[in-house]
């Protein structure tokens, strides 16, 4: 609720009535009338019991600008702010009619080895997102953001926190433009904006209805995003091309839908030598998954518009890499189709042939993503890849195993795992290594009719692991990783700087991984 002006001894010492302050939990109609530019400032948890606010550098500078009134107001408004909690002040400065002060937690928070992330960066992302949303609720069109000691993390928090898919609604939230407060860390701020916009692109693609993002529309949207980059080539391969490539597993899924399949191929040539071995990203692109003949329950089926999350994240990562001008070559591959029931659809027990000649018994048509990936992974071996990384919303079992805490990573390369893991610590979008044992391989290769079955013979046991073991049958590269992103596909309230909806994870981790790989290449030279 809005607190009335305070006329106390403390207020008189400030030389004027204390400007109105409101808690983060409510804003009244009068707050809605605010206009101009908002300001978000951070404050650290007090290391002592004296309750004295510990501002960031930007917070201290603003407090001096208003002759110490901000610090005095905070002390009047109750106990020190806890992490992610806010207080709003109006009328402190003519350039900033509304100022949001938000708790950042401990000042020296760094890498938390128990949580496997940089806690300081996560605190900044969360705090800035909360503060910017407060400004948005006040219908203020522009907000300046305190860099809080890490301008990239602050930019990510602002841009990710304000994003919401409302393309198809008549009533929309007001658009708020976040800007850096001050100019000392502008380069880091811009980098954070690019990282966050990359994840927001993936969120947009995953959230949009399946009749708006069909295979061809997905490909055209990515092509449009990459059109301005001279070092990027985009190939939208039609069904006839897929047929000539003998991608029988992919085509067997696509044939059940009236929407024709597309194989999207992206070449980003950012390396000094365009012939250098590329990083190859492969993303599952099922733009709607009904389950096919093995039909899914109707409850929650609408969320399967995001079953192309693997394609969305890897393509968005390449768009981001191009925007950052990362000095390495990347190839992106996305088999795109729908999985629908029809008279032409795969039937349980059907046998199909993959690009590498292996036959696959389709025991469950709802385990279709691995069929697309089998052919795409075979094709990925044409490029003498430095590493192959595929991402897919592949199994509900992954969600059961890890929930939304982390992406499950199955890999045959400790070198690759280390790079992915270290990248995830910085981004806060965590990964967790899962087993790729021969134990699981036997469960998919012990198949009565074909070389391999698309589900494990013990049905639900270790479902994410048997799916990874299936994919391994189509990989010969020594550096390959499979990222099962089913658990991180959407966000309810687990990640505080993302609104409810499709999450676009782990786009930033893929970008950071690519950036680290490019740095390795530079150092090697």
Residue, then its C-alpha position, 0 to 999 in steps of 0.5 A: x500500500x502507499x505510505x503517507x508522507x512522513x512528517x517526523x523529526x527525521x523528516x524535518x532533518x531532511x528539510x522537507x516532507x519525505x516523498x511518498x514511498x510504497x512497498x513492492x506488494x501493492x501500488x495504488x491508482x495514484x502510482x499509475x499516474x507516474x510518468x517520465x523515466x524510472x530508475x532501478x537501484x540495488x542495495x546489498x544485505x547489511x553485513x552488520x546488525x546496524x541496518x545501514x543500507x549498503x548501496x552499490x556505486x550507482x546507488x551511492x552516487x544517486x543518494x549523494x545527488x539527492x542529499x542523502x534522502x534515499x538512505x534516510x528514507x530506507x531507514x525509515x521504511x523498516x528492516x533492510x531489504x532482503x534479496x529480491x524485495x523492493x521499495x518504491x519512492x516517488x518524487x526524489x528527483x525530477x529526472x526519475x519520478x519513480x525510483x525502485x530500490x531492490x535487494x541484491x543479497x550478499x555483496x560478495x556472493x560469488x560461485x556457490x559450489x553447492x548450487x553450481x552457479x554464480x550466486x552474485x550474478x543470479x542475485x543481480x538478474x533476479x533483483x533487476x527483473x523484479x525492479x523493472x517489472x515494478x516500473x512496468x506496473x507503474x506504466x513508465x515507458x523507460x527505465x535506467x538500470x543500476x549495473x550492480x557491479x555486473x552490467x551483463x547480468x543486470x542487462x540479462x535480468x532486465x531484458x529477460x524479466x520484461x519479456x512476455x508473449x502477448x502477440x495475440x492479445x488486444x490488451x498488452x502490458x506497456x512496453x518498457x525500454x531498459x537502459x544502463x544507468x551511467x556509461x562506464x559498463x556499456x559494452x558489458x551491458x550490450x553483451x547482456x542485452x544480446x544474450x537475453x534477446x537470444x533467449x527471448x527469441x527462443x521463448x517467442x518461438x516456443x510460446x507461439x501457437x503451433x498454427x503460427x509456427x509451422x515448420x516452414x514459418x519457423x524456418x522463415x522466421x530464423x532466416x529473417x533474423x539472420x538476413x542482415x549478416x553477410x557471413x551467414x547462409x541459410x538453407x531451407x531444405x524441402x521434403x524432396x531434398x530430405x528424401x534424396x538424403x534418405x532420411x527415412x526416420x525423419x520422414x516417417x514422422x512427418x508423413x502423418x501431418x498435412x504440414x510438409x517437413x523442412x530441414x533447416x540448415x544454417x552456416x555461420x562463418x565467423x572463424x578467421x578461416x571458413x574451412x576450420x572445423x565447425x561447432x555443429x548444433x542439432x535441434x529437435x524441431x517438432x512444431x507440434x507433438x500430438x504423440x501420433x497414433x500413440x496419442x497423448x492425453x488431451x490435458x496439457x497437450x497444448x504445451x506440445x507447441x514447444x516440442x521444437x524447443x531444441x530447434x528454437x534454442x540452437x537456432x537462437x544461439x546461432x542468431x546470438x553468436x552472429x550478433x556477437x560476431x563470435x570468431x568461430x564457425x557454427x553449423x545449425x541443423x533443425x529437422x522440422x515437422x509435426x507428429x500427428x495421427x492419420x492414415x499415413x502416420x507411423x504405427x506401433x511396430x513399424x520399422x523404418x530405415x535411418x540415414x546410416x542404414x540402421x533399421x528402427x522399430x517404432x514401438x511408440x510413436x510418441x518417441x518421435x523426436x529421436x527419429x528426427x535426431x537420428x537422421x540429423x545426427x548422421x547428416x551432422x557427421x558430413x562437416x568434420x565437426x569440432x563437436x556436435x551438440x544436440x538439444x531436444x525436449x526429448x523425454x518426460x523422464x528427464x523432467x521426472x529426474x531433474x525437474x526444471x533445475x538443470x538440463x540433463x547432459x549425456x556426453x561421450x566427451x569429458x572435454x565437452x562436458x567441462x566446457x558446457x558445465x563451466x558455461x552454465x555456472x556463468x549463465x545460471x542456466x545449469x546443466x547436470x551430467x547423466x550416465x551414458x552406460x552400455x547398460x542402457x544401450x543393451x535395452x534399445x539394441x535388444x530388438x526383435x524386428x530391427x537393429x534398434x528400438x525407439x524405446x527401452x525394453x523395460x519401458x519407463x525405466x531410465x527413459x531419458x538414459x535409454x533415449x540417449x543410448x538410442x541417439x548414441x547409435x547414430x553418432x561416431x564423433x568423439x565429441x558429442x553431447x545430447x542435451x535433454x531440455x524437457x524439464x527446463x522447457x517451461x517456467x512456472x515460478x522457478x526462475x524468478x527473472x523469467x515470467x510464467x511460460x516457455x523458458x527458452x532454456x538453455x540458449x544463453x548456456x549454448x551461447x556462452x559455451x560457443x564463446x568459450x570454444x571460440x576463445x579456446x581456438x584463439x588461445x591455441x593460435 
